[in-house]
Amino acid sequence: MTVSELARRAGVTADTVRHYTQSGLLVPRRDERNGYNFYSSDDLTRLVFIRKARLLGFSLGDVSDILKDSSHGRTPCPRVRNLMAQRLKEARHKLQDLKKLQVRMERATALWANMPDGMPDGKAVCHLIEAIAMED
């Protein structure tokens, strides 16, 4: 398969295939006559696996480590479970931060609703932002 055919079959862009190839996650066969990369059905299987892992929040480094475990005959499942627990904890923390940001944004929007526009006067840049109380 060519880059474009592999991309089409896996539902990604050709640039994604090229990126994963440059990252070493995909290792195509190279045609010596024209220098083109050719991908196998195993590469398609691997690319679909990478997509699924990325959808679950695994980084490319995580995916690389998981693939290495598997290629060395070791089960990557304990690593996957540990990484997922770690990523889930990180996602919960980010979600809490986003909820706090949402509340600050809603308060600011409500505060600004009846405030007039102001002109910079050398002392203030934007009185809307400057009117916000500092919080943690």
Phi, psi and chi 1 to 4 in degrees:
 res  aa     phi    psi   chi1   chi2   chi3   chi4
   1 MET       -  145.5  -86.0  176.2  -86.6      -
   2 THR   -83.5  172.3   62.5      -      -      -
   3 VAL   -56.3  -48.2  168.0      -      -      -
   4 SER   -66.8  -37.1   57.7      -      -      -
   5 GLU   -68.1  -42.6 -174.8  178.2   -7.5      -
   6 LEU   -61.7  -44.4  177.4   63.8      -      -
   7 ALA   -59.5  -46.6      -      -      -      -
   8 ARG   -61.3  -45.5 -177.9 -175.8   53.5   75.3
   9 ARG   -67.9  -30.3  -70.3  172.8  105.6 -174.8
  10 ALA   -92.3   -9.6      -      -      -      -
  11 GLY    76.6   32.9      -      -      -      -
  12 VAL  -127.0  176.9  -61.0      -      -      -
  13 THR   -87.1  160.2   65.7      -      -      -
  14 ALA   -61.9  -34.4      -      -      -      -
  15 ASP   -62.6  -35.8  -75.1  -20.3      -      -
  16 THR   -63.4  -45.1  -61.2      -      -      -
  17 VAL   -60.5  -45.4  172.7      -      -      -
  18 ARG   -61.9  -40.9  -71.1 -176.0 -168.6   99.3
  19 HIS   -63.0  -46.8  177.0   70.6      -      -
  20 TYR   -65.7  -31.0  -69.1  164.6      -      -
  21 THR   -68.8  -46.5  -60.2      -      -      -
  22 GLN   -62.9  -32.0  -70.1  170.6   -9.9      -
  23 SER   -77.2  -10.5  -60.2      -      -      -
  24 GLY    86.6    4.6      -      -      -      -
  25 LEU   -76.3  -28.2  -65.9  173.3      -      -
  26 LEU  -117.5  136.5  -64.4  173.0      -      -
  27 VAL  -127.5   88.1 -175.9      -      -      -
  28 PRO   -76.2  165.9   30.3  -35.6      -      -
  29 ARG   -83.7  137.3  179.1 -179.5   57.5   80.6
  30 ARG  -104.2  128.9 -168.0  164.2 -166.0   79.2
  31 ASP   -79.5  116.4 -172.3  -34.8      -      -
  32 GLU   -64.5  -28.3  -63.4  -62.0  -33.0      -
  33 ARG   -69.7  -40.5  -64.2  171.4  -67.2  169.7
  34 ASN  -124.4   -3.7   58.2   21.6      -      -
  35 GLY    78.7    3.3      -      -      -      -
  36 TYR   -74.5  149.2  -70.6  169.2      -      -
  37 ASN   -88.5  139.5  -73.1  -30.0      -      -
  38 PHE  -125.1  135.5  -74.2   95.7      -      -
  39 TYR  -110.9  147.1  -62.5   86.4      -      -
  40 SER  -100.6  176.8   67.9      -      -      -
  41 SER   -65.2  -28.8   59.0      -      -      -
  42 ASP   -64.9  -36.6  -71.4  -18.0      -      -
  43 ASP   -65.3  -38.7  -67.9  -47.4      -      -
  44 LEU   -62.1  -45.8  176.1   59.2      -      -
  45 THR   -59.2  -43.9  -59.7      -      -      -
  46 ARG   -65.0  -42.0 -179.0  174.9  -90.1 -134.7
  47 LEU   -64.5  -40.4 -178.5   53.6      -      -
  48 VAL   -63.5  -40.2  169.5      -      -      -
  49 PHE   -60.9  -45.7  172.1   82.1      -      -
  50 ILE   -59.7  -44.7  -65.7  167.2      -      -
  51 ARG   -58.8  -44.7  -76.3 -166.1   65.0 -149.7
  52 LYS   -64.2  -42.5  -72.0  178.8  179.6 -177.9
  53 ALA   -63.2  -41.4      -      -      -      -
  54 ARG   -65.3  -38.2  -63.1  -70.5  -71.6  148.7
  55 LEU   -63.1  -26.2  -75.3  171.1      -      -
  56 LEU   -87.7   -0.1  -73.4  168.9      -      -
  57 GLY    96.5    5.9      -      -      -      -
  58 PHE   -74.1  138.7  -68.4  101.6      -      -
  59 SER   -77.1  167.4   70.5      -      -      -
  60 LEU   -63.5  -33.8  -70.2 -177.6      -      -
  61 GLY   -64.2  -41.4      -      -      -      -
  62 ASP   -60.1  -46.8  -63.9  -21.9      -      -
  63 VAL   -60.6  -43.0  172.5      -      -      -
  64 SER   -59.5  -45.2  177.9      -      -      -
  65 ASP   -64.3  -40.5  -68.7  -18.9      -      -
  66 ILE   -62.6  -45.0  -66.9  164.4      -      -
  67 LEU   -65.0  -37.7  -69.6  169.5      -      -
  68 LYS   -63.6  -45.0  -76.9  177.3 -170.5  168.9
  69 ASP   -55.2  -48.9  -77.8  -10.7      -      -
  70 SER   -63.3  -42.8 -178.7      -      -      -
  71 SER   -69.9  -20.2   68.6      -      -      -
  72 HIS   -93.9   10.9  -72.1  100.8      -      -
  73 GLY    78.9   14.0      -      -      -      -
  74 ARG  -104.3  144.3  -65.3 -174.6  -55.6  -96.2
  75 THR   -71.4  129.0  177.4      -      -      -
  76 PRO   -86.9   -0.9   28.1  -31.9      -      -
  77 CYS   -58.7  -43.4  -65.7      -      -      -
  78 PRO   -60.8  -40.6  -25.5   35.0      -      -
  79 ARG   -62.3  -43.8  178.1 -171.4  -59.7  -88.5
  80 VAL   -61.4  -44.8  167.8      -      -      -
  81 ARG   -62.0  -45.5  -75.0 -173.9 -178.7   98.6
  82 ASN   -64.4  -44.2  -71.8  -24.1      -      -
  83 LEU   -63.6  -40.7  -74.2  169.7      -      -
  84 MET   -63.9  -41.5 -179.4   55.0   68.4      -
  85 ALA   -61.2  -41.8      -      -      -      -
  86 GLN   -66.2  -45.3 -178.1 -179.4   -9.5      -
  87 ARG   -65.7  -36.6  -64.0  -64.9  177.8  -92.3
  88 LEU   -64.5  -42.8 -175.7   56.2      -      -
  89 LYS   -61.2  -44.1 -176.8  178.0  177.0 -178.6
  90 GLU   -62.9  -41.0  -68.3  166.3    1.4      -
  91 ALA   -65.2  -40.4      -      -      -      -
  92 ARG   -62.1  -41.5  -74.4 -177.5  177.5  131.8
  93 HIS   -64.5  -44.5 -176.9   61.3      -      -
  94 LYS   -62.9  -39.7  -74.0  178.8 -174.2  177.1
  95 LEU   -63.5  -42.0 -174.3   56.5      -      -
  96 GLN   -61.2  -43.3  -72.4  173.4  -15.8      -
  97 ASP   -62.3  -41.0  -71.5  -13.5      -      -
  98 LEU   -66.2  -37.2  -76.3  171.2      -      -
  99 LYS   -63.8  -41.8  -73.4  178.5 -179.4  179.1
 100 LYS   -63.0  -42.1  -70.8  176.2 -174.4  176.7
 101 LEU   -62.5  -42.1  174.4   59.6      -      -
 102 GLN   -59.3  -44.1  179.9 -175.9   -2.4      -
 103 VAL   -62.6  -44.7  167.5      -      -      -
 104 ARG   -61.0  -40.7  -73.8 -166.8  -54.8  -88.2
 105 MET   -66.4  -41.7  -66.6  168.7   80.5      -
 106 GLU   -64.4  -41.2  -71.8  168.3  -13.5      -
 107 ARG   -63.8  -43.5  -73.9 -179.8 -175.8  158.0
 108 ALA   -63.0  -44.1      -      -      -      -
 109 THR   -60.5  -42.7  -59.6      -      -      -
 110 ALA   -66.1  -42.6      -      -      -      -
 111 LEU   -62.3  -40.2  175.8   66.0      -      -
 112 TRP   -79.2  -13.8  -61.6  -16.6      -      -
 113 ALA   -53.9  -38.9      -      -      -      -
 114 ASN  -111.1    9.4  -63.8  -44.1      -      -
 115 MET   -86.4  138.2  -69.5  177.0   69.2      -
 116 PRO   -76.0  160.5   28.9  -34.6      -      -
 117 ASP   -69.3  146.4  -67.8  -16.6      -      -
 118 GLY  -121.7  157.9      -      -      -      -
 119 MET  -102.2  140.8  -64.3  -62.1  -66.2      -
 120 PRO   -59.8  135.6  -19.3   29.3      -      -
 121 ASP  -124.4   14.1   60.4    7.9      -      -
 122 GLY    89.8  -19.2      -      -      -      -
 123 LYS  -105.7  -28.9  -64.6  177.8 -174.1  165.8
 124 ALA  -126.9  143.7      -      -      -      -
 125 VAL   -92.6  -57.6  176.0      -      -      -
 126 CYS  -144.7  108.8  176.5      -      -      -
 127 HIS   -63.0  -20.2   74.5  -77.5      -      -
 128 LEU   -63.9  -50.5  -62.3  176.8      -      -
 129 ILE   -68.0  -40.1  -67.8  172.9      -      -
 130 GLU   -67.9  -19.2  -69.7  154.7  -17.0      -
 131 ALA   -77.6  -11.7      -      -      -      -
 132 ILE   -77.2  132.5  -59.7  -60.5      -      -
 133 ALA   -75.2  139.9      -      -      -      -
 134 MET   -74.5  131.1  -67.0  -65.1  -70.8      -
 135 GLU  -133.4  166.9  -60.7  174.8   11.4      -
 136 ASP   -83.3      -  -77.2  -29.0      -      -
